[in-house]
């Protein structure tokens, strides 16, 4: 049996703006994982099974080089896209296709099955791509895994920056800028996957960051799951009408995140904390002009409590639920802050930053 894992992620800064070219974001990988195990099937039928969807296992058969699903209504779109594109790449390397079983298990949900907002669709895509490449004994780098995963994920989601894919692949703290989606769409229509993954992708930047000594990341969960795709769709619909304000938001977000990156490079926690607060204000204004709820009351409470204890806090990701993040330092009374959170219905998540070993 081959098992591969991919960590979840949290956005630290740059949300929404990261959907556009040349607008950086900062993300972090956390030590909660999706694991994908792959074994050669003992029959002509393969199985894809998730402990989270135990009643919805799907079966498939091989017809030549094609994988044919016999269950049309399934929750595994990201897994299926990852299989499809990774196998397409393997076929281009003259690899003979086989039938296999995939078993998926996730830490990225709460005990009662609610999502924390850690990017489970990205993590399962990354883990599936890695597992299949290993199964077929195809050498891979982090860059190859990122590109195949980004293509797979984007084919299903239709929006998003693939920043969560980058965090799941590269791990740790990272600064990220998305690629040109129109360019990728055109390339996919005209070229082989092998050619596309070997090209430089316009706009794409992944930079690993080293956090300042003494800086601590705290995570609080609102108990309310949110839908990133839906929120992104809503803001995309408003983009043309809000063009001037939208462009101003992009520019201010870009400046803010670049200053935050400088805080990492200069070992300056106070600069990072200052820009976290700037980014919060930018997102509040962005929510107002788009008439969407990013900072719901439970998240505002989470943030205000953290600020009372000297932490710099904001929503993480699309908002409207999921998690808030806090940048704390040695002066922050973490235990007292977490107790206050719990008194107000906010769950501290004792997750840590996950460093990924280099792919082989």
N, C-alpha and C positions, 0 to 999 in steps of 0.2 A: 504493500500500500504506500502511495505517495501522499503526503499531506503538506499543503502550503497554507500560509496564513497571511492576512493583510490587516493592518490596524485601522481603527476609526480615526476621525479627524475632528478638529474644531477650528473654526475661523477665529482669528484674533482681531483682524482689522481689514478693511477694504472691501467688505461685502457690497454686492450689487454693482459697484464700479468695476470689479474684477471681470465682469461679463464682457467688458469692452477692451479693445486693444490698448496697450501701453498704460494700463491701470493696474498697478501691483496690489497684491493682498499678502497678508501674513497668515500662515496656518501652522498648526501643530498636530503631529500624530500622537494619539493616546494609546495606552496599553490595554485596550479592549479590542478583541479580534474577531474576524470571521475566518473560519478554517474550512478549507475544501480538501476532502480526501478523494483520491481517484484510484480505482482498481480495475484491472481487466475483467470484463464481464465473463461469467461462466456459461453464458448462452448467447443467442443471437440478438437478444433484447437488452438494451442498456437501461439504467435507472438513474434518475436525478432526484435526490431526496434531501429535504431540509427538516431538521428537528423543529424549526419554527413553523413549518407548514406540513406537518406529518400526515395530514389527511389529504394532501394535494400532491403526492408524488406523481411524477409523470414518466411515462415509458416511451421509448423511441426505438426505432430500428434503423439499420444501415441499408440504404439502397444505392449501391455503388459507392461513390465518395460522399453522397449526401446523407445528412442526418434527418430523419423524418419523425416528427413528433405526432403521437396519436391522441394527444389531449390538447384541444385548442384553447381551453379556458384555464390558464395557469398563471401563477404569480411569479414566474421565473424569467421574465423577459430579459433582465440584465445578464443572467447566467447564460441564457440561450444565445444572446448576442455575443457574449465573450467566447462561447464555444464556436459559434459560426465564423467569426473573424480570425480567431486563433487557428482554427483548423484550416481556414483558407490560406493563411500564411504558411502553415506547415505543409500543405499540399504543394505550394509554390517551391518548397524546399525538397520536393520529391519524397515526402514522408508518406508511408502507406497507412491509411486510416484503419482504426480498430474500433471495437465496441467496448464501452467501459461504464462503470457505475461512478457517480459523483455523490458524495455525502457532504452536506453543508451544515455547519453549526456556528452559532453567533453569540458573542457576548454583548452585542451592541443594542440590546433591548433590555428593559427592566424585567423584573421577575414576573410581572403580570402581562408581559408582551408589548408594552408601550415603547416606542422608539425614543432614545435619548436625543437623536439628532446628530449622530456621530458619523453620518455618511455611509450607511450600511450598503446602499446600492453600489457605491464606488468600491468599497472594500470587497464585496463579494465578486465584483467584476475583476478586480486585480488578483484576488486569490485564485479565481477560476482560470484566468489567463496563465498564471504561473504554474498551476497544477497541470494543465494540459501540455504546456511546453516541456515540463519535466517528464510527464508520461511518455511523450514522443521523443524524449532525449534530445530536444533542440536547445542548443546553447542560448542563453539570453542575458541581456544587460537590463539595468533599471530603465534605461531609455526605451528599449524595445517593449518592455512590459507596460510602461507608461503610454506609449503610442498606441499599441493594440487595445489597451484598456480604454483610452480616451475615445478612440474610434467606436468601440463597442458601446460605451456608455452614451455617447452623443447620438448614436443611431437610434437609441431607445428614447432618451429624454428629450432630444430636440432643442434643448436650451442648456444653460449652465456653462461654467468656465472650465470644468475638469480640474479645478484646484484640489477638490477632495481626492481625485485620482492621484494627483502628484503627491499629496500628503501620505496616502496609503502606500505608494511605491517607495518614496524616498525617506519617509520618516523624519523624526526630529522636528525642529523649527525650520520653516522655510518661507522665503519670499517667492511669490509666483506671479507670472503674467501669462494670460491665455494666448492661444494661437488664433490665426485668422480662419474663422469657420468657413467663409466662402471659398477660400483657397483650398481647404481640406475637402469640401464637397466636390469641387471641380477635379481635384486630384483623384478622388475615389472613383469618379466616373470615367477617368481616362487611363489610370495606371494600375499596376499590380500593387498589392500590399507591400511586397518586398521592396519595391522602389520607394513607396511613400514613407515607410518607417526608416529608410536610410537617408531621406532628405532632411535638410534643416527646415523646421516648421516656422514660417514667418510669425514673429511676435512672441513665440514661446520663450519664457525665461524661468528657470528653476534655480534658486540660490539658497544653499543651506546656511542657516544662521546659528551663531553661538550665543546663548542667552547670557546676560551679565551675571556675575557671581552674586549670590544673595537674592536673586529674583525668583519669585515663586508664582506658579500658575494655580489659581483656585477655580473650581468649576461648580456651579450650582444648577440644579435641574428644576424647571418650573412645573413638572408633572403634566405639561400639556404638549403633545406632539404637534409638529407643524409640517406643512407641505411646501418645500422649497420650490418645486416646479410650478405650483399654482401661483405663488407670490411673484416669481420671476415672470410668468405669463402676464400677470396683471400690470407689472411695471413696464414690460415691453409694449403693451397696448397703449400706454400713456406717453411713450417716448417722443413721438412726433409732436404732439400738442405741447409738450413741456420742453421743447428743444433747448432754448436758452438756459433755463434753470437746470436742465439735465446736464448740459455741457459744463456749467459752473460746478455742479456737484462732482462730476468726474475730475475736473481740474483740482478742486480742493481736496478730494479724497487721495488723488495721486501725490500731492504735496505732503499731506499728512502721513501717508504710509512710507514715503521715501524718508521723511524725518524719523519715523519709527525705526526703519531699517538702519539709519545712521546711529540711533540709540543702541542697537545691538552691536554695531561695529565699534562704537566708542565706549562700550561697557557702561552705559548711562541709563540706569533704571528710571530716574526722574524724567528724562526725555521721553522714554517709552510710555510712562504713566500719563504724561501730559498729552501725548498724541492719542492715547486710548480715549481720553475725555473729549478731545477734538473730534475723533471719529464717531463717538456716541452722538454728539450734537449734530454732525453732518447727517447721520442716519435718521435722527429724529426729524430733521427738516425734510429729508428725502421722503419719509413716510407721510409727512403732512402734505407735500405737494402731490403725491401719488394717491392720497386718500386710502392708504393701507395701514394696517396695524402691525408695526414691527416690535415696538416696546410695549407689550401688554402690561397691565397693572402688576402682575406677579413678577415680571422681569424688572419693572421699575423699582419694586420693593427690594428685590435681590441686589440691584445696583446701589440703591440709596443706603442700604445697610452696609454694604462693602465700603462705600465712600465714608461712612461714619467712622469706620475703623482704619481709615487711611489707605485703603486699596483703591486702585483705578479700575472701574468696571464698565461693562457694556454688554449688549446682546451679542450672541455669536451666531453667525450664519444668517439665514433669511429672517430670523426673529419670528414673532407671532406665537411664540412657544419655545420648546426645546430648552437650550441652556443659555446661561450668562457666564461670562468669564471675568476673572479679577486678576490684575497684576498686583501682587503684594511684594513687600520686601521685609527685611529683618525687623522693622518697627511694627509690623502688622500683628495684632493678636489673633492669630488664625483660629484658635479654639473658641474664643469668645464670638468671633464673627460667625463661625459655623453654627454655634448654639443659637444665635439670634436668627439665623436663616431658618433653622428647624422650628423655632417658635412661630415663624411666619409661613410655614407650609412649603419651604424651599429645601430641597434635598441636596446636601453637599455630596459630590461625587469624588471619591478618593481615587481618581485616576492620575496616572503619571505620564510624562512625555516618553514616547517610545522611539528609540533609535533603531533604524533598520540596517542590518548588515548588507554589504554590497552583494548584489545578485551575481550569480556565477554563470 
